[in-house]
């Protein structure tokens, strides 16, 4: 694994762990007097961030890529909290920073590691050329 790939993996993992801890600390210890139950808070805020844990630890590029969709949930929460809940703007700022670093780490790791492993989306031009050759009875060229 390349040094830059390792860096982005570490960045993503550290940000992931810190974001997970921050969510628990924020919703259970810093603002515990909310009108929602602990079970509801656990299901709404903690469970989604735990879904990609196994794949992130295993270093699967695909999991790193789709983790960004989960991160957007928390980024939107942080942006909304900065605007709507003035008393918690600093907590929301920490969440936004952690989301941005996690998003950056996951994006770059997925891209770099995917290239190293030979994964990726093929170009439409190549797909169409192969289909045309198969349709015309010409075998596609070997790579």
Secondary structure, DSSP 8 states (H G I E B T S, - for coil): --HHHHHHHHHHHHHHHHHHHHHHIIIIIISTT-SS-HHHHIIIIIHHHHTTHHHHHHT-HHHHHHHHHHHHHHHHHHHHHHHH-GGGHHHHHHHHHHHHHHHHHHHHHHHHHHHHHT-----HHHHHHHHHHHHHT------
